[in-house]
Amino acid sequence: MPPVPVLRPRDVVAAFRKLGWEVRHRGSHIILTKPGHPATLCVPDHPQVARGTLRALITRAGLSVEQFLTVVQE
């Protein structure tokens, strides 16, 4: 399993948007939802998203780290 990178919130949100997630609210946290998916993702709008937080978001979205990194690199 590759290490989870440290990314900016806008890069994380952009990757999830490519995967079909929609931004529902922006504030101190960016809320993402996906039609038909029971989970809601909450991305903190800080200078960087911590590795553990990003790993939890990836898992909650039902993805592997490899799948997420492929989308980020596109």
PDB file with SEQRES, HELIX, SHEET and CRYST1 records, atoms N, CA, C and O in Angstrom:
SEQRES   1 A   74  MET PRO PRO VAL PRO VAL LEU ARG PRO ARG ASP VAL VAL          
SEQRES   2 A   74  ALA ALA PHE ARG LYS LEU GLY TRP GLU VAL ARG HIS ARG          
SEQRES   3 A   74  GLY SER HIS ILE ILE LEU THR LYS PRO GLY HIS PRO ALA          
SEQRES   4 A   74  THR LEU CYS VAL PRO ASP HIS PRO GLN VAL ALA ARG GLY          
SEQRES   5 A   74  THR LEU ARG ALA LEU ILE THR ARG ALA GLY LEU SER VAL          
SEQRES   6 A   74  GLU GLN PHE LEU THR VAL VAL GLN GLU                          
HELIX    1 AA1 PRO A    9  LYS A   18  1                                  10    
HELIX    2 AA2 ARG A   51  ARG A   60  1                                  10    
HELIX    3 AA3 VAL A   65  GLN A   73  1                                   9    
SHEET    1 AA1 3 GLU A  22  HIS A  25  0                                        
SHEET    2 AA1 3 HIS A  29  THR A  33 -1                                        
SHEET    3 AA1 3 LEU A  41  PRO A  44 -1                                        
CRYST1    1.000    1.000    1.000  90.00  90.00  90.00 P 1           1          
ATOM      1  N   MET A   1       0.854  -1.172   0.000  1.00  0.00           N  
ATOM      2  CA  MET A   1       0.000   0.000   0.000  1.00  0.00           C  
ATOM      3  C   MET A   1       0.901   1.237   0.000  1.00  0.00           C  
ATOM      4  O   MET A   1       1.780   1.358   0.853  1.00  0.00           O  
ATOM      5  N   PRO A   2       0.691   2.153  -0.947  1.00  0.00           N  
ATOM      6  CA  PRO A   2       1.515   3.365  -0.990  1.00  0.00           C  
ATOM      7  C   PRO A   2       1.158   4.305   0.155  1.00  0.00           C  
ATOM      8  O   PRO A   2       0.042   4.272   0.674  1.00  0.00           O  
ATOM      9  N   PRO A   3       2.109   5.138   0.541  1.00  0.00           N  
ATOM     10  CA  PRO A   3       1.805   6.098   1.608  1.00  0.00           C  
ATOM     11  C   PRO A   3       0.794   7.138   1.134  1.00  0.00           C  
ATOM     12  O   PRO A   3       0.727   7.469  -0.049  1.00  0.00           O  
ATOM     13  N   VAL A   4       0.028   7.633   2.066  1.00  0.00           N  
ATOM     14  CA  VAL A   4      -0.961   8.664   1.751  1.00  0.00           C  
ATOM     15  C   VAL A   4      -0.230  10.005   1.725  1.00  0.00           C  
ATOM     16  O   VAL A   4       0.472  10.341   2.678  1.00  0.00           O  
ATOM     17  N   PRO A   5      -0.384  10.770   0.651  1.00  0.00           N  
ATOM     18  CA  PRO A   5       0.312  12.058   0.574  1.00  0.00           C  
ATOM     19  C   PRO A   5      -0.387  13.127   1.406  1.00  0.00           C  
ATOM     20  O   PRO A   5      -1.538  12.964   1.811  1.00  0.00           O  
ATOM     21  N   VAL A   6       0.315  14.208   1.651  1.00  0.00           N  
ATOM     22  CA  VAL A   6      -0.278  15.376   2.276  1.00  0.00           C  
ATOM     23  C   VAL A   6      -0.728  16.278   1.128  1.00  0.00           C  
ATOM     24  O   VAL A   6       0.095  16.711   0.321  1.00  0.00           O  
ATOM     25  N   LEU A   7      -2.020  16.562   1.050  1.00  0.00           N  
ATOM     26  CA  LEU A   7      -2.574  17.355  -0.046  1.00  0.00           C  
ATOM     27  C   LEU A   7      -3.314  18.572   0.492  1.00  0.00           C  
ATOM     28  O   LEU A   7      -3.692  18.623   1.662  1.00  0.00           O  
ATOM     29  N   ARG A   8      -3.512  19.545  -0.382  1.00  0.00           N  
ATOM     30  CA  ARG A   8      -4.329  20.701  -0.038  1.00  0.00           C  
ATOM     31  C   ARG A   8      -5.800  20.305  -0.186  1.00  0.00           C  
ATOM     32  O   ARG A   8      -6.131  19.433  -0.989  1.00  0.00           O  
ATOM     33  N   PRO A   9      -6.678  20.944   0.585  1.00  0.00           N  
ATOM     34  CA  PRO A   9      -8.106  20.604   0.501  1.00  0.00           C  
ATOM     35  C   PRO A   9      -8.661  20.726  -0.916  1.00  0.00           C  
ATOM     36  O   PRO A   9      -9.466  19.892  -1.330  1.00  0.00           O  
ATOM     37  N   ARG A  10      -8.252  21.737  -1.659  1.00  0.00           N  
ATOM     38  CA  ARG A  10      -8.808  21.889  -3.016  1.00  0.00           C  
ATOM     39  C   ARG A  10      -8.410  20.729  -3.921  1.00  0.00           C  
ATOM     40  O   ARG A  10      -9.175  20.361  -4.812  1.00  0.00           O  
ATOM     41  N   ASP A  11      -7.220  20.138  -3.712  1.00  0.00           N  
ATOM     42  CA  ASP A  11      -6.809  18.981  -4.502  1.00  0.00           C  
ATOM     43  C   ASP A  11      -7.618  17.738  -4.116  1.00  0.00           C  
ATOM     44  O   ASP A  11      -7.975  16.930  -4.973  1.00  0.00           O  
ATOM     45  N   VAL A  12      -7.898  17.597  -2.834  1.00  0.00           N  
ATOM     46  CA  VAL A  12      -8.707  16.471  -2.355  1.00  0.00           C  
ATOM     47  C   VAL A  12     -10.126  16.582  -2.908  1.00  0.00           C  
ATOM     48  O   VAL A  12     -10.680  15.605  -3.411  1.00  0.00           O  
ATOM     49  N   VAL A  13     -10.708  17.774  -2.813  1.00  0.00           N  
ATOM     50  CA  VAL A  13     -12.073  17.985  -3.307  1.00  0.00           C  
ATOM     51  C   VAL A  13     -12.125  17.769  -4.817  1.00  0.00           C  
ATOM     52  O   VAL A  13     -13.073  17.163  -5.319  1.00  0.00           O  
ATOM     53  N   ALA A  14     -11.125  18.254  -5.546  1.00  0.00           N  
ATOM     54  CA  ALA A  14     -11.104  18.078  -7.002  1.00  0.00           C  
ATOM     55  C   ALA A  14     -11.073  16.592  -7.365  1.00  0.00           C  
ATOM     56  O   ALA A  14     -11.750  16.169  -8.302  1.00  0.00           O  
ATOM     57  N   ALA A  15     -10.301  15.810  -6.640  1.00  0.00           N  
ATOM     58  CA  ALA A  15     -10.234  14.366  -6.914  1.00  0.00           C  
ATOM     59  C   ALA A  15     -11.574  13.697  -6.647  1.00  0.00           C  
ATOM     60  O   ALA A  15     -12.035  12.889  -7.453  1.00  0.00           O  
ATOM     61  N   PHE A  16     -12.203  14.026  -5.522  1.00  0.00           N  
ATOM     62  CA  PHE A  16     -13.496  13.424  -5.224  1.00  0.00           C  
ATOM     63  C   PHE A  16     -14.562  13.886  -6.226  1.00  0.00           C  
ATOM     64  O   PHE A  16     -15.458  13.113  -6.565  1.00  0.00           O  
ATOM     65  N   ARG A  17     -14.479  15.117  -6.698  1.00  0.00           N  
ATOM     66  CA  ARG A  17     -15.448  15.581  -7.709  1.00  0.00           C  
ATOM     67  C   ARG A  17     -15.293  14.790  -9.005  1.00  0.00           C  
ATOM     68  O   ARG A  17     -16.290  14.504  -9.667  1.00  0.00           O  
ATOM     69  N   LYS A  18     -14.085  14.436  -9.376  1.00  0.00           N  
ATOM     70  CA  LYS A  18     -13.861  13.591 -10.562  1.00  0.00           C  
ATOM     71  C   LYS A  18     -14.524  12.230 -10.393  1.00  0.00           C  
ATOM     72  O   LYS A  18     -14.911  11.589 -11.370  1.00  0.00           O  
ATOM     73  N   LEU A  19     -14.650  11.797  -9.136  1.00  0.00           N  
ATOM     74  CA  LEU A  19     -15.249  10.497  -8.837  1.00  0.00           C  
ATOM     75  C   LEU A  19     -16.761  10.572  -8.635  1.00  0.00           C  
ATOM     76  O   LEU A  19     -17.384   9.577  -8.266  1.00  0.00           O  
ATOM     77  N   GLY A  20     -17.356  11.740  -8.873  1.00  0.00           N  
ATOM     78  CA  GLY A  20     -18.803  11.867  -8.805  1.00  0.00           C  
ATOM     79  C   GLY A  20     -19.349  12.477  -7.534  1.00  0.00           C  
ATOM     80  O   GLY A  20     -20.567  12.562  -7.380  1.00  0.00           O  
ATOM     81  N   TRP A  21     -18.502  12.905  -6.618  1.00  0.00           N  
ATOM     82  CA  TRP A  21     -18.956  13.537  -5.382  1.00  0.00           C  
ATOM     83  C   TRP A  21     -19.273  15.002  -5.662  1.00  0.00           C  
ATOM     84  O   TRP A  21     -18.633  15.635  -6.501  1.00  0.00           O  
ATOM     85  N   GLU A  22     -20.263  15.533  -4.954  1.00  0.00           N  
ATOM     86  CA  GLU A  22     -20.703  16.918  -5.147  1.00  0.00           C  
ATOM     87  C   GLU A  22     -20.501  17.717  -3.870  1.00  0.00           C  
ATOM     88  O   GLU A  22     -20.714  17.217  -2.766  1.00  0.00           O  
ATOM     89  N   VAL A  23     -20.082  18.977  -4.042  1.00  0.00           N  
ATOM     90  CA  VAL A  23     -19.914  19.862  -2.888  1.00  0.00           C  
ATOM     91  C   VAL A  23     -21.287  20.352  -2.453  1.00  0.00           C  
ATOM     92  O   VAL A  23     -22.034  20.913  -3.255  1.00  0.00           O  
ATOM     93  N   ARG A  24     -21.621  20.142  -1.188  1.00  0.00           N  
ATOM     94  CA  ARG A  24     -22.915  20.568  -0.648  1.00  0.00           C  
ATOM     95  C   ARG A  24     -22.796  21.801   0.229  1.00  0.00           C  
ATOM     96  O   ARG A  24     -23.749  22.570   0.361  1.00  0.00           O  
ATOM     97  N   HIS A  25     -21.630  21.992   0.826  1.00  0.00           N  
ATOM     98  CA  HIS A  25     -21.461  23.134   1.733  1.00  0.00           C  
ATOM     99  C   HIS A  25     -19.984  23.471   1.829  1.00  0.00           C  
ATOM    100  O   HIS A  25     -19.129  22.585   1.861  1.00  0.00           O  
ATOM    101  N   ARG A  26     -19.699  24.755   1.874  1.00  0.00           N  
ATOM    102  CA  ARG A  26     -18.329  25.216   2.091  1.00  0.00           C  
ATOM    103  C   ARG A  26     -18.312  26.106   3.320  1.00  0.00           C  
ATOM    104  O   ARG A  26     -19.211  26.924   3.521  1.00  0.00           O  
ATOM    105  N   GLY A  27     -17.322  25.949   4.109  1.00  0.00           N  
ATOM    106  CA  GLY A  27     -17.143  26.748   5.319  1.00  0.00           C  
ATOM    107  C   GLY A  27     -15.800  26.341   5.881  1.00  0.00           C  
ATOM    108  O   GLY A  27     -14.830  26.231   5.132  1.00  0.00           O  
ATOM    109  N   SER A  28     -15.716  26.113   7.187  1.00  0.00           N  
ATOM    110  CA  SER A  28     -14.466  25.635   7.760  1.00  0.00           C  
ATOM    111  C   SER A  28     -14.218  24.181   7.361  1.00  0.00           C  
ATOM    112  O   SER A  28     -13.094  23.687   7.453  1.00  0.00           O  
ATOM    113  N   HIS A  29     -15.279  23.502   6.916  1.00  0.00           N  
ATOM    114  CA  HIS A  29     -15.187  22.152   6.376  1.00  0.00           C  
ATOM    115  C   HIS A  29     -16.007  22.097   5.093  1.00  0.00           C  
ATOM    116  O   HIS A  29     -17.049  22.741   4.983  1.00  0.00           O  
ATOM    117  N   ILE A  30     -15.529  21.325   4.128  1.00  0.00           N  
ATOM    118  CA  ILE A  30     -16.209  21.171   2.844  1.00  0.00           C  
ATOM    119  C   ILE A  30     -16.943  19.832   2.886  1.00  0.00           C  
ATOM    120  O   ILE A  30     -16.326  18.781   3.058  1.00  0.00           O  
ATOM    121  N   ILE A  31     -18.254  19.882   2.730  1.00  0.00           N  
ATOM    122  CA  ILE A  31     -19.093  18.687   2.814  1.00  0.00           C  
ATOM    123  C   ILE A  31     -19.352  18.165   1.400  1.00  0.00           C  
ATOM    124  O   ILE A  31     -19.789  18.908   0.521  1.00  0.00           O  
ATOM    125  N   LEU A  32     -19.078  16.885   1.198  1.00  0.00           N  
ATOM    126  CA  LEU A  32     -19.275  16.238  -0.099  1.00  0.00           C  
ATOM    127  C   LEU A  32     -20.284  15.105   0.045  1.00  0.00           C  
ATOM    128  O   LEU A  32     -20.246  14.344   1.012  1.00  0.00           O  
ATOM    129  N   THR A  33     -21.183  15.003  -0.923  1.00  0.00           N  
ATOM    130  CA  THR A  33     -22.136  13.898  -0.968  1.00  0.00           C  
ATOM    131  C   THR A  33     -22.118  13.295  -2.362  1.00  0.00           C  
ATOM    132  O   THR A  33     -21.675  13.923  -3.324  1.00  0.00           O  
ATOM    133  N   LYS A  34     -22.608  12.069  -2.451  1.00  0.00           N  
ATOM    134  CA  LYS A  34     -22.685  11.383  -3.744  1.00  0.00           C  
ATOM    135  C   LYS A  34     -24.028  10.679  -3.806  1.00  0.00           C  
ATOM    136  O   LYS A  34     -24.362   9.904  -2.909  1.00  0.00           O  
ATOM    137  N   PRO A  35     -24.802  10.935  -4.849  1.00  0.00           N  
ATOM    138  CA  PRO A  35     -26.092  10.262  -4.976  1.00  0.00           C  
ATOM    139  C   PRO A  35     -25.926   8.735  -4.937  1.00  0.00           C  
ATOM    140  O   PRO A  35     -25.088   8.170  -5.639  1.00  0.00           O  
ATOM    141  N   GLY A  36     -26.730   8.094  -4.115  1.00  0.00           N  
ATOM    142  CA  GLY A  36     -26.679   6.645  -4.007  1.00  0.00           C  
ATOM    143  C   GLY A  36     -25.628   6.115  -3.046  1.00  0.00           C  
ATOM    144  O   GLY A  36     -25.540   4.905  -2.837  1.00  0.00           O  
ATOM    145  N   HIS A  37     -24.835   6.992  -2.464  1.00  0.00           N  
ATOM    146  CA  HIS A  37     -23.801   6.567  -1.521  1.00  0.00           C  
ATOM    147  C   HIS A  37     -24.210   7.023  -0.121  1.00  0.00           C  
ATOM    148  O   HIS A  37     -24.512   8.200   0.077  1.00  0.00           O  
ATOM    149  N   PRO A  38     -24.226   6.113   0.849  1.00  0.00           N  
ATOM    150  CA  PRO A  38     -24.713   6.483   2.181  1.00  0.00           C  
ATOM    151  C   PRO A  38     -23.788   7.418   2.966  1.00  0.00           C  
ATOM    152  O   PRO A  38     -24.237   8.080   3.901  1.00  0.00           O  
ATOM    153  N   ALA A  39     -22.523   7.480   2.605  1.00  0.00           N  
ATOM    154  CA  ALA A  39     -21.557   8.278   3.378  1.00  0.00           C  
ATOM    155  C   ALA A  39     -21.567   9.745   2.953  1.00  0.00           C  
ATOM    156  O   ALA A  39     -21.903  10.081   1.818  1.00  0.00           O  
ATOM    157  N   THR A  40     -21.194  10.593   3.882  1.00  0.00           N  
ATOM    158  CA  THR A  40     -20.952  12.006   3.628  1.00  0.00           C  
ATOM    159  C   THR A  40     -19.495  12.252   3.995  1.00  0.00           C  
ATOM    160  O   THR A  40     -19.031  11.797   5.040  1.00  0.00           O  
ATOM    161  N   LEU A  41     -18.776  12.966   3.143  1.00  0.00           N  
ATOM    162  CA  LEU A  41     -17.374  13.256   3.404  1.00  0.00           C  
ATOM    163  C   LEU A  41     -17.235  14.685   3.898  1.00  0.00           C  
ATOM    164  O   LEU A  41     -17.880  15.593   3.374  1.00  0.00           O  
ATOM    165  N   CYS A  42     -16.400  14.885   4.897  1.00  0.00           N  
ATOM    166  CA  CYS A  42     -16.194  16.196   5.503  1.00  0.00           C  
ATOM    167  C   CYS A  42     -14.698  16.513   5.431  1.00  0.00           C  
ATOM    168  O   CYS A  42     -13.910  15.989   6.219  1.00  0.00           O  
ATOM    169  N   VAL A  43     -14.310  17.376   4.482  1.00  0.00           N  
ATOM    170  CA  VAL A  43     -12.907  17.728   4.265  1.00  0.00           C  
ATOM    171  C   VAL A  43     -12.608  19.030   5.001  1.00  0.00           C  
ATOM    172  O   VAL A  43     -13.226  20.051   4.700  1.00  0.00           O  
ATOM    173  N   PRO A  44     -11.675  19.024   5.961  1.00  0.00           N  
ATOM    174  CA  PRO A  44     -11.351  20.267   6.664  1.00  0.00           C  
ATOM    175  C   PRO A  44     -10.672  21.253   5.727  1.00  0.00           C  
ATOM    176  O   PRO A  44      -9.784  20.874   4.963  1.00  0.00           O  
ATOM    177  N   ASP A  45     -11.080  22.512   5.779  1.00  0.00           N  
ATOM    178  CA  ASP A  45     -10.505  23.537   4.917  1.00  0.00           C  
ATOM    179  C   ASP A  45      -9.338  24.210   5.643  1.00  0.00           C  
ATOM    180  O   ASP A  45      -9.407  25.381   6.018  1.00  0.00           O  
ATOM    181  N   HIS A  46      -8.267  23.438   5.831  1.00  0.00           N  
ATOM    182  CA  HIS A  46      -7.041  23.897   6.472  1.00  0.00           C  
ATOM    183  C   HIS A  46      -5.969  24.018   5.398  1.00  0.00           C  
ATOM    184  O   HIS A  46      -6.228  23.666   4.247  1.00  0.00           O  
ATOM    185  N   PRO A  47      -4.784  24.498   5.725  1.00  0.00           N  
ATOM    186  CA  PRO A  47      -3.725  24.570   4.704  1.00  0.00           C  
ATOM    187  C   PRO A  47      -3.413  23.210   4.070  1.00  0.00           C  
ATOM    188  O   PRO A  47      -3.128  23.133   2.875  1.00  0.00           O  
ATOM    189  N   GLN A  48      -3.466  22.133   4.875  1.00  0.00           N  
ATOM    190  CA  GLN A  48      -3.224  20.782   4.372  1.00  0.00           C  
ATOM    191  C   GLN A  48      -4.189  19.817   5.065  1.00  0.00           C  
ATOM    192  O   GLN A  48      -4.619  20.044   6.196  1.00  0.00           O  
ATOM    193  N   VAL A  49      -4.515  18.736   4.356  1.00  0.00           N  
ATOM    194  CA  VAL A  49      -5.337  17.684   4.953  1.00  0.00           C  
ATOM    195  C   VAL A  49      -4.369  16.643   5.516  1.00  0.00           C  
ATOM    196  O   VAL A  49      -3.521  16.124   4.790  1.00  0.00           O  
ATOM    197  N   ALA A  50      -4.492  16.342   6.791  1.00  0.00           N  
ATOM    198  CA  ALA A  50      -3.600  15.383   7.451  1.00  0.00           C  
ATOM    199  C   ALA A  50      -3.729  14.006   6.806  1.00  0.00           C  
ATOM    200  O   ALA A  50      -4.784  13.642   6.287  1.00  0.00           O  
ATOM    201  N   ARG A  51      -2.638  13.254   6.848  1.00  0.00           N  
ATOM    202  CA  ARG A  51      -2.614  11.923   6.226  1.00  0.00           C  
ATOM    203  C   ARG A  51      -3.701  10.998   6.794  1.00  0.00           C  
ATOM    204  O   ARG A  51      -4.387  10.307   6.042  1.00  0.00           O  
ATOM    205  N   GLY A  52      -3.848  10.991   8.096  1.00  0.00           N  
ATOM    206  CA  GLY A  52      -4.857  10.121   8.719  1.00  0.00           C  
ATOM    207  C   GLY A  52      -6.267  10.517   8.326  1.00  0.00           C  
ATOM    208  O   GLY A  52      -7.120   9.658   8.100  1.00  0.00           O  
ATOM    209  N   THR A  53      -6.510  11.811   8.243  1.00  0.00           N  
ATOM    210  CA  THR A  53      -7.826  12.304   7.826  1.00  0.00           C  
ATOM    211  C   THR A  53      -8.103  11.909   6.388  1.00  0.00           C  
ATOM    212  O   THR A  53      -9.204  11.465   6.063  1.00  0.00           O  
ATOM    213  N   LEU A  54      -7.109  12.067   5.527  1.00  0.00           N  
ATOM    214  CA  LEU A  54      -7.287  11.712   4.120  1.00  0.00           C  
ATOM    215  C   LEU A  54      -7.519  10.215   3.962  1.00  0.00           C  
ATOM    216  O   LEU A  54      -8.368   9.797   3.175  1.00  0.00           O  
ATOM    217  N   ARG A  55      -6.774   9.414   4.701  1.00  0.00           N  
ATOM    218  CA  ARG A  55      -6.976   7.956   4.630  1.00  0.00           C  
ATOM    219  C   ARG A  55      -8.399   7.599   5.060  1.00  0.00           C  
ATOM    220  O   ARG A  55      -9.032   6.743   4.443  1.00  0.00           O  
ATOM    221  N   ALA A  56      -8.902   8.240   6.104  1.00  0.00           N  
ATOM    222  CA  ALA A  56     -10.267   7.980   6.573  1.00  0.00           C  
ATOM    223  C   ALA A  56     -11.293   8.396   5.512  1.00  0.00           C  
ATOM    224  O   ALA A  56     -12.283   7.694   5.305  1.00  0.00           O  
ATOM    225  N   LEU A  57     -11.064   9.528   4.840  1.00  0.00           N  
ATOM    226  CA  LEU A  57     -11.979   9.970   3.782  1.00  0.00           C  
ATOM    227  C   LEU A  57     -11.995   8.978   2.621  1.00  0.00           C  
ATOM    228  O   LEU A  57     -13.054   8.649   2.085  1.00  0.00           O  
ATOM    229  N   ILE A  58     -10.817   8.509   2.243  1.00  0.00           N  
ATOM    230  CA  ILE A  58     -10.704   7.546   1.134  1.00  0.00           C  
ATOM    231  C   ILE A  58     -11.459   6.260   1.481  1.00  0.00           C  
ATOM    232  O   ILE A  58     -12.205   5.724   0.661  1.00  0.00           O  
ATOM    233  N   THR A  59     -11.256   5.778   2.700  1.00  0.00           N  
ATOM    234  CA  THR A  59     -11.932   4.552   3.148  1.00  0.00           C  
ATOM    235  C   THR A  59     -13.438   4.749   3.193  1.00  0.00           C  
ATOM    236  O   THR A  59     -14.195   3.881   2.759  1.00  0.00           O  
ATOM    237  N   ARG A  60     -13.873   5.890   3.718  1.00  0.00           N  
ATOM    238  CA  ARG A  60     -15.313   6.184   3.827  1.00  0.00           C  
ATOM    239  C   ARG A  60     -15.965   6.258   2.453  1.00  0.00           C  
ATOM    240  O   ARG A  60     -17.143   5.936   2.301  1.00  0.00           O  
ATOM    241  N   ALA A  61     -15.196   6.685   1.452  1.00  0.00           N  
ATOM    242  CA  ALA A  61     -15.716   6.767   0.088  1.00  0.00           C  
ATOM    243  C   ALA A  61     -15.734   5.404  -0.603  1.00  0.00           C  
ATOM    244  O   ALA A  61     -16.238   5.277  -1.719  1.00  0.00           O  
ATOM    245  N   GLY A  62     -15.184   4.384   0.061  1.00  0.00           N  
ATOM    246  CA  GLY A  62     -15.178   3.041  -0.511  1.00  0.00           C  
ATOM    247  C   GLY A  62     -14.080   2.822  -1.529  1.00  0.00           C  
ATOM    248  O   GLY A  62     -14.225   2.000  -2.434  1.00  0.00           O  
ATOM    249  N   LEU A  63     -12.983   3.551  -1.390  1.00  0.00           N  
ATOM    250  CA  LEU A  63     -11.877   3.466  -2.333  1.00  0.00           C  
ATOM    251  C   LEU A  63     -10.637   2.913  -1.648  1.00  0.00           C  
ATOM    252  O   LEU A  63     -10.546   2.884  -0.420  1.00  0.00           O  
ATOM    253  N   SER A  64      -9.690   2.477  -2.457  1.00  0.00           N  
ATOM    254  CA  SER A  64      -8.368   2.150  -1.931  1.00  0.00           C  
ATOM    255  C   SER A  64      -7.477   3.372  -2.155  1.00  0.00           C  
ATOM    256  O   SER A  64      -7.800   4.249  -2.956  1.00  0.00           O  
ATOM    257  N   VAL A  65      -6.373   3.417  -1.451  1.00  0.00           N  
ATOM    258  CA  VAL A  65      -5.433   4.525  -1.619  1.00  0.00           C  
ATOM    259  C   VAL A  65      -4.934   4.564  -3.059  1.00  0.00           C  
ATOM    260  O   VAL A  65      -4.773   5.643  -3.628  1.00  0.00           O  
ATOM    261  N   GLU A  66      -4.688   3.406  -3.650  1.00  0.00           N  
ATOM    262  CA  GLU A  66      -4.203   3.340  -5.032  1.00  0.00           C  
ATOM    263  C   GLU A  66      -5.209   3.951  -6.001  1.00  0.00           C  
ATOM    264  O   GLU A  66      -4.829   4.704  -6.898  1.00  0.00           O  
ATOM    265  N   GLN A  67      -6.491   3.632  -5.824  1.00  0.00           N  
ATOM    266  CA  GLN A  67      -7.525   4.191  -6.698  1.00  0.00           C  
ATOM    267  C   GLN A  67      -7.587   5.709  -6.567  1.00  0.00           C  
ATOM    268  O   GLN A  67      -7.701   6.416  -7.568  1.00  0.00           O  
ATOM    269  N   PHE A  68      -7.512   6.207  -5.349  1.00  0.00           N  
ATOM    270  CA  PHE A  68      -7.574   7.646  -5.124  1.00  0.00           C  
ATOM    271  C   PHE A  68      -6.365   8.336  -5.738  1.00  0.00           C  
ATOM    272  O   PHE A  68      -6.509   9.379  -6.377  1.00  0.00           O  
ATOM    273  N   LEU A  69      -5.174   7.769  -5.555  1.00  0.00           N  
ATOM    274  CA  LEU A  69      -3.955   8.371  -6.100  1.00  0.00           C  
ATOM    275  C   LEU A  69      -3.963   8.408  -7.626  1.00  0.00           C  
ATOM    276  O   LEU A  69      -3.415   9.327  -8.233  1.00  0.00           O  
ATOM    277  N   THR A  70      -4.583   7.410  -8.237  1.00  0.00           N  
ATOM    278  CA  THR A  70      -4.703   7.404  -9.703  1.00  0.00           C  
ATOM    279  C   THR A  70      -5.521   8.601 -10.167  1.00  0.00           C  
ATOM    280  O   THR A  70      -5.175   9.240 -11.161  1.00  0.00           O  
ATOM    281  N   VAL A  71      -6.591   8.908  -9.466  1.00  0.00           N  
ATOM    282  CA  VAL A  71      -7.444  10.049  -9.816  1.00  0.00           C  
ATOM    283  C   VAL A  71      -6.719  11.367  -9.549  1.00  0.00           C  
ATOM    284  O   VAL A  71      -6.828  12.302 -10.342  1.00  0.00           O  
ATOM    285  N   VAL A  72      -5.987  11.451  -8.452  1.00  0.00           N  
ATOM    286  CA  VAL A  72      -5.247  12.676  -8.122  1.00  0.00           C  
ATOM    287  C   VAL A  72      -4.205  12.972  -9.201  1.00  0.00           C  
ATOM    288  O   VAL A  72      -3.990  14.133  -9.549  1.00  0.00           O  
ATOM    289  N   GLN A  73      -3.568  11.946  -9.724  1.00  0.00           N  
ATOM    290  CA  GLN A  73      -2.494  12.135 -10.702  1.00  0.00           C  
ATOM    291  C   GLN A  73      -2.998  12.421 -12.108  1.00  0.00           C  
ATOM    292  O   GLN A  73      -2.202  12.773 -12.978  1.00  0.00           O  
ATOM    293  N   GLU A  74      -4.287  12.282 -12.356  1.00  0.00           N  
ATOM    294  CA  GLU A  74      -4.846  12.554 -13.694  1.00  0.00           C  
ATOM    295  C   GLU A  74      -4.823  14.027 -14.000  1.00  0.00           C  
ATOM    296  O   GLU A  74      -5.253  14.441 -15.077  1.00  0.00           O  
TER     297      GLU A  74                                                      
END                                                                             
